[in-house]
Amino acid sequence: MTLIDATASHDEADLIETLVLPLPIRVLTGMLGVPGEDRRTEHELTSMVCLLPITGHEATVTLIGTLVTHPEQLARSRPDETEEFELAGVNIPANPS
């Protein structure tokens, strides 16, 4: 079951508890192949563990740098809170103001 499915299966859900907290570990274990049916060699796992901080840092620097130097991109990344939108097949209602 995906995190989105687990969250959507509740009438009410704490998004931090059901989505935000488990997401990083799911991503990292998925990248490392743990647990999973696709077992990796020790060399592959070691290489991935060594590269994760570097690639994560680079991706973060690039994203933040883009948003700082191109504020119009930041504005485009924010949803219009007055309109309903869809996230992973789930309709998210507008923020009532």
HELIX and SHEET records of a PDB file:
HELIX    1   1 LEU A    3  ALA A    8  1                                   6    
HELIX    2   2 LEU A   15  LEU A   15  1                                   1    
HELIX    3   3 ILE A   16  VAL A   20  3                                   5    
HELIX    4   4 PRO A   22  LEU A   32  1                                  11    
HELIX    5   5 GLU A   42  THR A   69  1                                  28    
HELIX    6   6 PRO A   71  SER A   77  1                                   7    
SHEET    1   A 2 PHE A  85  LEU A  87  0                                        
SHEET    2   A 2 VAL A  90  ILE A  92 -1                                        
END                                                                             
